[in-house]
Amino acid sequence: MATSETIVRTAVRGHRKATGKRGRNALTGWAFIGPACLVIAGLSLFPAVWAFFISRTKWNGITDPVDVGWGNYERMLQDPNVISSVQHTLLFTALFVPASIIIGMVVAVALNRKIRLIGFYRTAIFVPFVASAAATGILASFVFNPQFGAANEVLRRVGLPAQQYLESPAQAMPVIVVIALWGQIGFTAVVYLAALQDIPKTLVEAAVVDGATPLRVFRHVTLPQLGPVTVFTAVWQTITALQLFDLVYTTTRGGPLSATQTIVYYIYKTAFQGQRYGYGSAVAYTLFVITLLITGGMVLYSRRSKVGAF
């Protein structure tokens, strides 16, 4: 009996020591990351809450704000500039997201081979992604310049007429899509490449043994395995597209004739150039809610379809 009590007491003391050690480890961890978490929360949560209160006012940043309630949000629904900016943003998203996913997947499949200098090719495809978006936009402005740009020089040498590119209302947005793809393909390619290398080789070998052609192997084996990555990439690239600003700012400034004025650029122009901080904050908060709904919808779809992306 005494032996049993001793064993129980020893077990209790051991449990208490383990619990105390875990508690001390947790406190030590929070002591390291706590200050950083407080700084990040202060730099993100406080401005977000403050912007919401500003969105319910009429304020130019100098005089005292005037409370207008939900007037900014009601006015926004009838603002033709907001409507056109949303249309331009949706057009960019519809062109950019599918293209980035498809091209990134194709590039990843091409780079998932044992060929000479494969490390160089993988690095080269990823470099544009880590480059500054502002630098990319400035460089693209020279490349697509209608007078002395390299793009028109190539067209002239092959006997084709020169194009206006960023100075044409009809061509400006597709050109910005091309510029954005050049900078973002590296990201999607690297994500897909990592997913391709995680696919069990036994699945591919079994399909080949059963007589499947390379196309059938990709369609029935590889593509289903890339489902979670595709959903994740679609969510990420959709958020990127909805927040497009830097390329527009460094190339067209929303022109020509507001053909490339996205919703984020309109927020910038309204708030910081027009000094309409209340109205700009209202548009920004609406964009946040829409982005949150789209992201939540895609995540919910992935879970219900059992894709396993999130």
Steps between C-alpha positions, in 0.01 A plus 500: 500500500779735592671415175189598303472830685866570434455433130197731485680778685802465274278517193323811632831672576627409154187639338530822696864538403419440133211748515718758672776451243255544212366812667848645540582418138180669387579810704852507358364476146248777556773713657687484170212541256268710718656842429508433126135388507402817686681718246340320205155517659546869575611580145214305342198491732514860617516653149224264386266602781586866459437482125153359566408803711648729235287327234189634677619860480573773252861595565775666299775432752518862618166618632291317757322193358124523447295192581297386197401153626471252216482777240838417346396140445168601345668752272754241391232273352403775253849633426583433131873519577468222757293289263749539215792427734331182617442396139866557415609303806270210414628501141858484622412220744318299233800523266781471753395221738426219248802592289735502800375159613518335157835648398648435844391136483647456151829661604515283812450183295778612265734571792421169670745317280860392534665709233822692480510838680160434660605695810573805287162479326315470831685800639441707188125439505479605866710818478220723359281412800752623755578811298334825601159551340582868458820411313303256286247768411766756412687249283176399327425865424817513291440163336145589393568861409327563162783716364827329599395190694650157437158342439423722202856460371443125480171557314670732251773247426245229417293737287206553738348838586602669823254502790409762760507257794472695827378811317199324349182464709432163337852360536615642834330249729610189306856636500487547877377141528806388303729704726337356811532147365869554436544587865268238652561188292806421711286468812241265352770298324695445823184400691399252230855371472506420869164324467618298200803375689274385786289275275586134577695353212323169552174652373662616178688174452181298555317706238785455251504125561126489430572656158400862566649760267681803646192713432272257682744476789494876535122521471400211726793482745695824516218751463282359783803505730546871422144586607586646844784706356274631226242619750767666715656668196161619377424660838843663522498634145144627535599704804805625310286603204242682711779700667674603178657843544876518451507405131222746421675775694835452326365452146173675418384682817152367424496619140456535217148636549481310833515168310735347758368667814459214744311526826815526714642773279168683523519476881851647489397781268188582698656493845853629450467718191145623545529513882166324539614269776155404621373399158825322414484303826143394421606365160798325660283332761256385235790347305615325818157348558471385138847346506417325827176360357670375184782340695261343749284366219797337328622348826151368579475351151835325540392348830160386376652348187765334722784643297704550815655835417415654837 
